[in-house]
């Protein structure tokens, strides 16, 4: 079983959600393209959030600059070969995290939504609950659907905004998986407890 975690934007809590899901499923975690290393990597972050290091797969590409992968690769003088982005074969469940939103370019002629279509695995769309999320979420859902990417459901991150969450689920015709509140402190124990309280892990199996 493979689940792809993507987002409606960058810095919305996608990695925290992915860490919680990976730990809850006892899965392996893979971030195929990491762009931006000054503040560490998302792979390192999920380890601090409770995913065992031996269940984190190495990235296909580690790029220095915190920007879209296509540009980060050019700055690093690296050519991203889509052939290296095939899903790894592992025993048991795998959680794969994209970079930024669904329309972020991987290369000059490949965006993440197209890569997800090649993988043909169920996607969880992570969305913030703040102002603007209805537009960003529905556009992301349309981009995925237009490529026949299977959508497992939508997971929200942030303070509860019932009308926005319900509106997105209804208009987007997607399953509402739950909402992960902002955690303070953000640590492994708190994430495990909060994830279990706010999501039904069976919905991801």
N, C-alpha and C positions, 0 to 999 in steps of 0.2 A: 504494500500500500504506500503510495506517494501522495503527499499533499503539498501544493504550492501555495506559499503565503506571499501575497502582493499587497500593494497599498494604493490609496487614492492620491498620495503625495509623499514627500520625504519628511522624516523627523516627526512621524505621527504615532510612534509606539509599535511599529511593525516588528522590530527585533525583539522587544519585550514579549509581545504576543507569541511570536515564533518560539521563543525560549520556553514560555509556559506550555505551549502545545507540545513541543518536543519532549519536555519532561513528563507531561501527563500521559503521553502515548508510549513512553519508553522508547522513543524513536531515535534515529540518527538525524543530524542536522547538516545541511550543506548550503553554503552561500557561494554560488558559482563565480560571481564577479564582485570583488570588494574594491570600491573606489574610495580612497581616503584612509590613510594609515596613521596620521599624526596623533589622533586620539584613540588609537587602537583599532581593532577590527570587530565586526559584528560576531564573528566566530568566537573571539575572546570574550565578548560580552555575554554570550549565551552560556559560556562556561561559568562565569561569575554568577549567573542567574540560575544555576542548578543543573545544567546539562553536563554529564561526565565528559571529560576531555577526550576519552577514547571513543566517544560517540559523535564527535565532530569531525567531519571530513574536510580535508584541505581544499581551499578555493582553487578553481581552475586559473583564475587571474587575480593577482593582488596589485592594485594600482595606487599610486601615491596621492594624487590630487583628489580632493573631495568634490567631485562634480560628476556629470553624466559619464558613464563608462566609455562611451565612444570618444569623448574628448580627453578623458583621463588617460586612455590608452595612447592616444596620439601624443600627449605631453610626455608620457613615459617612453615613447618610441616603441610601443608594443602593438603587434597586430593580433587582434582577437580573432581566433579561428572558431567559428560556430561549431565545428566538429568536436571541439574539446568541451562543449557545453551539453553533450548528451548526458542524460540522467545516469548516475552511477547505479550499478547493481549491488544491492545490499540485502542482508537477511533482516527481515522485519520492516517496520514502517520507516519512512523517510520524510522529513520536512525540509522543503527547499524554499529559501527566501530570495526573492528578487531584490532589485535595487530601485528605490524611489517608487514611482507609479507605473501603471501598466503601459504607458506610452513612452517611457524613457528609452532612448536609443542604446542598444548594446554596441552596435557598429553604425557606420554611416548608412547602412541599408537593412538593418535588422533592429526591430524594437522588441521589448520584452513580451508584449502581447503576442507577437508572431512566434517567439520562442516557446511561449506557453502552448500555443496551438500545435507546434511540432511535438511537444511532450504529450499533449492530450491527457493530462492528469487533472483531477479536481483542484480548483483554486478557491482559497479563502481570501476574500477582499477585506482588508483592514481599513477602517475609516475612522477619522476623528469625529467627535460629536459637535465641534464648534461651528460657527457661522461659515457658510459656504459648502458645508459637507454634502448637502442634497445634490447640488450641481456636480461636484467632483465625483460623488459616488455613482450617480446615474450615468454620467459620461463614461466612467470606468466600466460599469456593467455593460453599456452598449458596445464599447470597444472590444470587450471579451466575447460577448455574444455574437458580434459580427464576424468573429473568427472561429465560431463554434467551440470556444473554450468552455469546458464544463465548470460551472460555478457551484461550489458546495454550499456557500452561504456568505453572509457578511458579518464581521465581528467589529464592534465599535470599541474605541479607546477614549476615555475621558469622562467628564461628569455626565450624568444622565440628562438627555434632552429627548424626552419621550416622543414629541411630535416629529422631530427630524428623523429619528430612528425608525419609527413606524411608517412614515411617509416613504422613506427610501426602500424599505422592505416591500411595501405595497406596490409602489409605482415600478420598482425594479424587478418585481416578481422573484425575489430571492429570499431564502430562509434567513431569519435573524438568529444568529448563533448565540449572541450574548454580548455583554459589554465588560471590558476590563477597565476599572477605574485607575486613575493615576495613583501610583503607590509611593508612600512616604512612611518609612524608608523603602527604597527599591532594593530588595535583596532576594536571595533564593527562597528562603523560608516564606517570606511574605508573598512572593509571586505564586508559589505552589499552592498556598492556602487560598489566595484570592482567586486564582484561576479555577480551582475546584469549586469554589462557591458560586462562580458566575457563568460557568460553561458546563454542559453535559458532555463529557468526553466521548460518550457513545455516539454523539452526532458526527464525530470525526472519523469513525471507524468504517 
